Amino acid sequence: MAIQEVRVPDIGDFKDVEIIEVLVKVGDSIQAEDSLITVESDKASMEIPSPLAGIVKELRVQQGDHVSKGSLILTLELNASIEKKPPAIPSAATPPVSNSTLLAPIDSKANTPTTTSKATPSAQTVIDHEAFKKAYATPSIRKFARELGVDLSRVVGTGRKQRITQDDVKSYVKDVMGFGLQAKTIAASHQGLGIPRMPEIDFSQWGPVETLRLNRINKLTGEFLHRNWLNVPHVTQFDQADITDLESFRQELNLEQDKLQAPKITPLVFIMKAVVAGLKAYPRFNTSLDPAGEMLIQKKYYHLGIAVDTPDGLVVPIIRDVDKKSLLQLSEDLKEISAKARERRLKPADLQGGCFSISSLGGIGGTQFTPIINAPDVAILGISKSTMQPIWNGKEFVPRLMLPLSLSYDHRVIDGADGARFTSFLAKMLGDIRRLLI
């Protein structure tokens, strides 16, 4: 077996460019023209393909490295039967690739499949070609998306700088197929529900304006929440929990955490524990309604979605097996998942598989709000800012720290009496944290 070094070819004016993704690993069997790495300059990105087929024996680069023409990428073990072919890449014999070429998307009319597999959502998809062109993805990902009939403008990128990866496209397809969604434009779906379009208004007739484009997370979150609001009959139950003793205990714990230089424990981890206790006491809150509206799927696990405010918009990563973790473990998980969300390092799997969601605005302010259910969950808990209030104890008014609770639930699954029981249960758990040990 011959061993062949694979180096960065002539890539035009690109020098000392950063590797933003390594697409293969040691032991992978690859074909000629398979992409090996993705590099990015300040103006464009491109994938470097393999000139030959074989098995990756050794990787000589990693994400974050900088490479130029001639840099060693990896060594490849060639099969004796492999015929060496020149790589279909820019070389000295061809004009260098310009930045404009790298940035220009493939024509939306080119390479469009004439037939579509029934296993993909493309038959039901209306693609916004203008938005597709603006999606941040490499040519190979664009081709992959076209083959599956996926509108890239509807896919959330999890790569560096929110670049769309192949896994992002696959995850989108799974979501569409898994929930049986009709992947049409949101405007078309609104018309199907008999909802009239909003009128187009020229606001500039009244004064200066500036038009700002929503990013993909904003658009997808908006469509997702709009769909949930239209399809799920929401009821919101309000209550308060006396967390005076809880807060005193939390502050004592944090004094010890400071000595250990460990993450501080937030009120949210106590709320998560109380919610899991509530899901066990009232299992109907830990279900999902099937799309036909005829069956309930009862879940036997306890994964909670925690809404995280990021510079790009709201995301809801999942903390798994909350029932099996201590307060300290949950604090570590929250710190890690929040950092990943804000640094755009969340993977599609980090956003899937939740049972119940919590949206906490306590660090910002407010008294009450009506959170929108994160379907297919059937309920979501909103937390507002706790305040000191005079509470009558039977003899006198005493200052107590009260935490506002806002529980939205799907009225097809949960009736008002159980909604009130659930919030009362949470208030009891948070009012006496010793109950969480029972």
C-alpha positions as CSV (number, residue, x, y, z in Angstrom):
1,M,0.0,0.0,0.0
2,A,1.4,3.4,-1.0
3,I,1.3,6.4,1.3
4,Q,0.5,9.7,-0.3
5,E,0.9,13.1,1.2
6,V,-2.1,15.5,0.5
7,R,-1.2,19.2,0.6
8,V,-3.1,22.4,0.1
9,P,-3.2,23.2,-3.6
10,D,-2.9,26.5,-5.3
11,I,-5.9,28.4,-4.0
12,G,-5.2,31.7,-5.7
13,D,-4.7,34.7,-3.5
14,F,-5.4,32.9,-0.3
15,K,-2.4,32.8,2.0
16,D,-2.3,31.9,5.7
17,V,-6.0,31.2,5.8
18,E,-7.7,29.7,8.9
19,I,-9.2,26.2,8.9
20,I,-12.7,26.5,10.3
21,E,-13.7,22.9,9.9
22,V,-11.9,19.5,9.5
23,L,-14.3,17.2,7.6
24,V,-12.5,13.9,8.0
25,K,-10.8,11.9,10.7
26,V,-8.1,9.2,10.9
27,G,-9.4,5.9,9.5
28,D,-12.0,7.4,7.2
29,S,-12.3,5.9,3.7
30,I,-12.6,8.8,1.2
31,Q,-13.1,9.2,-2.5
32,A,-11.5,11.6,-4.9
33,E,-13.1,15.0,-4.7
34,D,-14.4,14.4,-1.1
35,S,-13.9,17.6,0.9
36,L,-11.1,17.4,3.6
37,I,-11.1,20.8,5.2
38,T,-12.9,24.2,5.0
39,V,-10.8,27.3,5.0
40,E,-12.0,30.9,5.4
41,S,-10.5,34.3,4.9
42,D,-12.0,37.6,5.9
43,K,-14.0,37.6,2.6
44,A,-14.8,34.0,1.6
45,S,-14.7,30.4,2.5
46,M,-13.9,27.3,0.4
47,E,-13.6,23.5,0.8
48,I,-10.3,21.7,-0.1
49,P,-11.0,18.4,-1.8
50,S,-8.9,15.2,-1.9
51,P,-7.1,14.5,-5.2
52,L,-7.2,10.8,-4.6
53,A,-9.2,8.0,-2.9
54,G,-7.9,6.0,0.0
55,I,-7.9,5.8,3.8
56,V,-6.8,8.6,6.1
57,K,-3.7,7.5,8.0
58,E,-2.6,10.7,9.7
59,L,-4.1,14.1,10.1
60,R,-1.6,17.0,10.2
61,V,-4.0,19.9,10.8
62,Q,-6.8,20.8,13.2
63,Q,-9.5,23.4,13.4
64,G,-8.0,26.9,14.0
65,D,-4.7,26.2,12.2
66,H,-3.6,28.5,9.4
67,V,-2.5,27.1,6.0
68,S,-1.2,28.2,2.7
69,K,-0.3,26.6,-0.6
70,G,1.8,23.5,0.0
71,S,0.8,23.0,3.7
72,L,0.5,19.3,4.6
73,I,-3.1,18.3,5.4
74,L,-2.9,14.5,5.9
75,T,-1.4,11.3,4.7
76,L,-3.5,8.9,2.6
77,E,-3.1,5.1,2.2
78,L,-3.8,4.4,-1.4
79,N,-5.1,1.1,-2.8
80,A,-3.0,-0.5,-5.4
81,S,-5.8,-0.3,-7.9
82,I,-6.3,3.4,-7.5
83,E,-5.4,5.3,-10.5
84,K,-3.9,8.7,-9.7
85,K,-5.9,11.5,-11.2
86,P,-5.1,15.2,-11.1
87,P,-7.2,17.0,-8.6
88,A,-10.1,19.1,-9.8
89,I,-8.9,22.1,-8.0
90,P,-7.4,25.4,-8.9
91,S,-3.8,25.1,-10.0
92,A,-1.1,27.1,-11.7
93,A,-2.6,26.0,-15.0
94,T,-5.9,27.5,-14.2
95,P,-6.8,31.0,-13.3
96,P,-6.8,31.6,-9.5
97,V,-10.1,31.5,-7.7
98,S,-11.2,35.0,-6.9
99,N,-13.1,36.1,-3.8
100,S,-16.1,37.0,-5.8
101,T,-16.2,33.4,-7.3
102,L,-16.0,31.9,-3.9
103,L,-18.8,34.0,-2.5
104,A,-21.1,33.8,-5.4
105,P,-23.8,31.1,-4.9
106,I,-24.7,28.5,-7.5
107,D,-27.4,29.7,-9.8
108,S,-30.7,28.6,-8.3
109,K,-31.8,27.2,-11.7
110,A,-28.7,25.0,-12.1
111,N,-28.3,21.4,-11.1
112,T,-31.9,21.2,-9.9
113,P,-33.1,17.6,-9.7
114,T,-35.9,16.7,-12.1
115,T,-37.2,14.0,-9.8
116,T,-37.6,14.0,-6.0
117,S,-37.3,11.2,-3.6
118,K,-40.5,10.6,-1.5
119,A,-38.3,10.3,1.5
120,T,-37.4,13.9,1.5
121,P,-39.5,17.0,2.2
122,S,-38.8,18.6,-1.1
123,A,-42.1,17.7,-2.7
124,Q,-43.8,19.9,0.0
125,T,-41.2,22.7,0.0
126,V,-41.5,26.1,-1.5
127,I,-38.0,27.4,-1.8
128,D,-37.3,31.1,-1.5
129,H,-34.5,31.3,-4.1
130,E,-33.4,34.8,-3.2
131,A,-33.0,33.8,0.5
132,F,-31.4,30.6,-0.5
133,K,-28.7,32.5,-2.3
134,K,-27.9,34.6,0.8
135,A,-27.6,31.6,3.1
136,Y,-24.2,31.1,4.6
137,A,-23.1,27.8,3.2
138,T,-20.4,26.3,1.0
139,P,-21.0,25.2,-2.6
140,S,-21.1,21.5,-1.6
141,I,-23.7,22.2,1.1
142,R,-25.8,24.1,-1.4
143,K,-25.7,21.2,-3.8
144,F,-26.5,18.8,-0.9
145,A,-29.5,20.9,0.1
146,R,-30.8,21.1,-3.5
147,E,-30.6,17.4,-3.8
148,L,-32.8,17.1,-0.7
149,G,-35.1,19.9,-1.7
150,V,-34.2,21.9,1.4
151,D,-34.5,25.7,1.5
152,L,-31.3,26.8,3.2
153,S,-32.9,30.0,4.3
154,R,-34.9,28.0,6.8
155,V,-31.9,26.1,8.2
156,V,-30.1,27.3,11.4
157,G,-26.4,27.1,11.0
158,T,-24.3,25.8,13.9
159,G,-20.9,26.1,12.2
160,R,-18.5,28.9,12.8
161,K,-20.2,32.3,12.3
162,Q,-23.5,30.4,11.9
163,R,-22.3,28.7,8.7
164,I,-24.6,25.9,7.7
165,T,-23.1,22.4,7.8
166,Q,-24.2,19.1,6.4
167,D,-25.4,18.0,9.8
168,D,-27.6,21.1,10.0
169,V,-29.3,20.2,6.7
170,K,-29.8,16.6,7.9
171,S,-31.2,17.7,11.2
172,Y,-33.7,20.0,9.4
173,V,-34.9,17.2,7.2
174,K,-35.4,14.9,10.3
175,D,-37.4,17.7,12.0
176,V,-39.6,18.1,9.0
177,M,-40.2,14.4,8.6
178,G,-40.4,13.6,12.3
179,F,-43.2,16.1,13.0
180,G,-44.9,15.6,9.6
181,L,-44.7,19.3,8.9
182,Q,-45.7,20.7,5.5
183,A,-42.5,22.7,4.8
184,K,-44.2,25.4,2.9
185,T,-43.6,29.1,3.2
186,I,-45.2,30.6,6.3
187,A,-47.3,32.9,4.1
188,A,-48.8,30.0,2.2
189,S,-49.7,28.2,5.5
190,H,-51.3,31.4,6.8
191,Q,-53.5,31.6,3.7
192,G,-54.5,27.9,4.3
193,L,-55.7,28.9,7.8
194,G,-57.8,31.7,6.3
195,I,-55.7,34.4,7.9
196,P,-55.4,37.5,5.7
197,R,-52.0,38.9,4.9
198,M,-50.8,42.0,6.7
199,P,-50.8,45.1,4.4
200,E,-47.6,46.4,3.0
201,I,-47.0,50.0,4.3
202,D,-44.5,52.5,3.1
203,F,-43.4,53.9,6.5
204,S,-40.9,56.4,4.8
205,Q,-43.9,58.6,3.9
206,W,-43.9,59.8,7.5
207,G,-40.2,60.2,8.1
208,P,-36.7,58.6,7.9
209,V,-36.6,54.8,8.3
210,E,-33.9,52.1,8.2
211,T,-34.6,48.6,7.0
212,L,-32.9,45.8,9.0
213,R,-32.8,42.2,7.9
214,L,-33.8,39.6,10.5
215,N,-31.1,36.9,11.0
216,R,-32.0,33.2,10.4
217,I,-32.5,32.5,14.1
218,N,-34.9,35.5,14.4
219,K,-36.9,34.3,11.4
220,L,-37.0,30.6,12.4
221,T,-37.9,31.4,16.0
222,G,-40.7,33.7,14.8
223,E,-42.2,31.1,12.5
224,F,-41.9,28.4,15.1
225,L,-43.6,30.6,17.8
226,H,-46.3,31.8,15.4
227,R,-47.1,28.2,14.4
228,N,-47.3,27.2,18.1
229,W,-49.5,30.2,18.9
230,L,-51.9,29.4,16.0
231,N,-52.1,25.6,16.6
232,V,-52.0,25.3,20.4
233,P,-54.9,26.7,22.6
234,H,-52.9,28.5,25.3
235,V,-54.1,29.1,28.9
236,T,-51.8,30.9,31.3
237,Q,-52.0,30.4,35.1
238,F,-50.3,32.9,37.4
239,D,-49.1,32.2,41.0
240,Q,-46.4,33.2,43.5
241,A,-43.9,31.3,45.5
242,D,-42.4,32.4,48.8
243,I,-38.6,31.8,48.2
244,T,-37.4,33.7,51.3
245,D,-35.9,30.6,52.9
246,L,-34.7,29.2,49.6
247,E,-32.8,32.4,48.9
248,S,-31.2,32.4,52.3
249,F,-30.0,28.8,51.8
250,R,-28.7,29.6,48.3
251,Q,-26.6,32.5,49.6
252,E,-25.1,30.2,52.2
253,L,-24.2,27.7,49.5
254,N,-22.6,30.3,47.4
255,L,-20.3,31.4,50.2
256,E,-19.0,27.9,50.1
257,Q,-18.8,27.9,46.3
258,D,-16.8,31.1,46.4
259,K,-14.2,29.5,48.7
260,L,-14.0,26.5,46.3
261,Q,-13.9,28.9,43.3
262,A,-16.8,26.9,41.9
263,P,-19.8,28.2,39.8
264,K,-22.5,30.0,41.8
265,I,-25.8,28.3,42.3
266,T,-28.7,30.3,40.7
267,P,-32.3,30.2,41.7
268,L,-33.0,28.5,38.4
269,V,-31.5,25.1,39.5
270,F,-34.0,25.0,42.4
271,I,-36.8,25.8,40.0
272,M,-35.7,23.0,37.7
273,K,-35.7,20.5,40.6
274,A,-39.2,21.7,41.6
275,V,-40.5,21.4,38.0
276,V,-39.2,17.8,37.8
277,A,-41.0,17.0,41.1
278,G,-44.1,18.6,39.5
279,L,-43.8,16.5,36.3
280,K,-43.6,13.3,38.5
281,A,-46.6,14.4,40.6
282,Y,-48.7,15.4,37.5
283,P,-47.4,13.2,34.6
284,R,-49.8,14.7,32.1
285,F,-47.5,17.8,32.0
286,N,-44.7,15.4,30.7
287,T,-46.5,14.4,27.6
288,S,-46.8,15.3,23.9
289,L,-49.9,15.3,21.7
290,D,-49.6,13.4,18.5
291,P,-50.1,15.4,15.3
292,A,-53.6,13.8,14.8
293,G,-54.6,15.0,18.2
294,E,-55.8,11.5,19.2
295,M,-52.9,10.1,21.3
296,L,-50.7,11.3,24.2
297,I,-47.1,10.2,24.3
298,Q,-46.1,9.8,28.0
299,K,-42.4,10.5,28.6
300,K,-40.5,8.6,31.3
301,Y,-37.5,10.9,31.2
302,Y,-37.0,14.5,32.4
303,H,-35.2,16.8,30.0
304,L,-35.8,20.5,30.4
305,G,-35.5,23.2,27.9
306,I,-33.9,26.4,29.2
307,A,-34.5,29.6,27.2
308,V,-31.2,31.5,26.7
309,D,-31.0,35.1,25.4
310,T,-28.2,35.4,22.9
311,P,-27.0,38.3,20.7
312,D,-28.6,36.5,17.7
313,G,-31.9,35.7,19.4
314,L,-33.6,33.3,21.7
315,V,-32.6,29.6,21.7
316,V,-33.8,26.8,24.0
317,P,-31.0,24.2,24.7
318,I,-31.9,21.1,26.6
319,I,-30.6,20.0,30.0
320,R,-31.0,16.2,30.2
321,D,-31.8,13.9,33.1
322,V,-32.5,16.8,35.5
323,D,-33.9,14.3,38.0
324,K,-30.6,12.4,38.2
325,K,-28.4,15.5,38.8
326,S,-27.4,17.5,41.9
327,L,-27.8,21.2,42.3
328,L,-24.0,21.6,41.6
329,Q,-24.2,19.4,38.5
330,L,-27.1,21.4,37.2
331,S,-25.2,24.7,37.8
332,E,-22.3,23.3,35.8
333,D,-24.6,22.2,33.0
334,L,-26.3,25.6,32.9
335,K,-23.0,27.5,32.8
336,E,-21.8,25.2,29.9
337,I,-24.9,25.3,27.8
338,S,-25.4,29.0,28.2
339,A,-21.8,29.6,27.0
340,K,-22.3,27.3,24.0
341,A,-25.5,29.2,23.1
342,R,-23.9,32.6,23.3
343,E,-20.8,31.5,21.4
344,R,-22.9,29.8,18.7
345,R,-21.5,26.3,19.4
346,L,-24.8,24.6,20.0
347,K,-25.4,21.4,17.9
348,P,-28.8,20.4,16.6
349,A,-28.9,17.6,19.2
350,D,-28.5,20.2,22.0
351,L,-31.9,21.7,21.0
352,Q,-33.9,18.5,20.7
353,G,-35.7,16.0,23.0
354,G,-37.1,18.3,25.7
355,C,-40.1,17.6,27.9
356,F,-40.9,21.0,29.4
357,S,-39.4,24.5,29.1
358,I,-38.5,27.3,31.5
359,S,-38.2,30.9,30.4
360,S,-36.6,33.0,33.2
361,L,-36.7,36.8,32.9
362,G,-36.0,37.3,36.6
363,G,-32.6,38.8,36.0
364,I,-34.1,41.5,33.8
365,G,-37.4,42.5,35.5
366,G,-41.2,42.3,35.0
367,T,-44.0,40.9,37.1
368,Q,-45.8,38.5,34.9
369,F,-45.9,37.4,31.2
370,T,-47.5,34.8,29.0
371,P,-44.8,32.5,27.6
372,I,-45.6,30.7,24.3
373,I,-45.5,26.9,24.6
374,N,-42.4,25.2,23.0
375,A,-44.4,22.6,21.1
376,P,-44.4,19.6,21.1
377,D,-44.2,20.3,24.9
378,V,-47.6,20.9,26.4
379,A,-46.5,23.5,29.0
380,I,-43.9,26.1,29.7
381,L,-43.1,28.0,32.9
382,G,-42.2,31.7,32.9
383,I,-40.3,33.2,35.8
384,S,-40.3,36.9,36.6
385,K,-38.3,39.1,39.0
386,S,-38.8,38.2,42.7
387,T,-39.7,41.1,45.0
388,M,-40.1,41.7,48.7
389,Q,-43.8,41.9,49.7
390,P,-45.7,42.3,52.9
391,I,-47.4,38.9,53.5
392,W,-50.0,38.3,56.2
393,N,-49.0,35.4,58.5
394,G,-52.2,35.3,60.5
395,K,-51.0,37.8,63.1
396,E,-49.1,40.5,61.2
397,F,-47.6,41.5,57.9
398,V,-44.0,40.2,57.4
399,P,-41.6,40.9,54.5
400,R,-41.2,37.8,52.3
401,L,-39.4,37.4,49.0
402,M,-42.1,36.4,46.4
403,L,-41.3,34.8,43.0
404,P,-43.9,35.3,40.2
405,L,-44.8,32.1,38.3
406,S,-46.5,32.1,34.8
407,L,-47.5,28.7,33.6
408,S,-48.8,28.4,30.0
409,Y,-50.3,25.0,29.0
410,D,-52.1,23.3,26.1
411,H,-55.8,23.3,27.0
412,R,-56.4,20.3,24.8
413,V,-54.2,18.2,27.2
414,I,-54.4,20.1,30.6
415,D,-57.5,21.6,32.1
416,G,-57.6,24.7,34.3
417,A,-57.8,22.8,37.6
418,D,-54.6,20.8,36.9
419,G,-52.9,24.0,35.8
420,A,-53.7,25.6,39.2
421,R,-52.7,22.4,41.0
422,F,-49.3,22.4,39.2
423,T,-48.4,26.0,40.1
424,S,-49.6,25.5,43.7
425,F,-47.4,22.4,43.9
426,L,-44.4,24.4,42.5
427,A,-45.0,27.1,45.1
428,K,-45.1,24.6,47.9
429,M,-41.8,22.9,46.7
430,L,-40.0,26.3,46.4
431,G,-41.5,27.5,49.7
432,D,-40.0,24.6,51.6
433,I,-37.0,23.1,49.7
434,R,-36.8,20.2,52.2
435,R,-39.8,18.8,50.2
436,L,-37.5,18.3,47.2
437,L,-35.7,15.6,49.2
438,I,-38.8,13.6,49.7
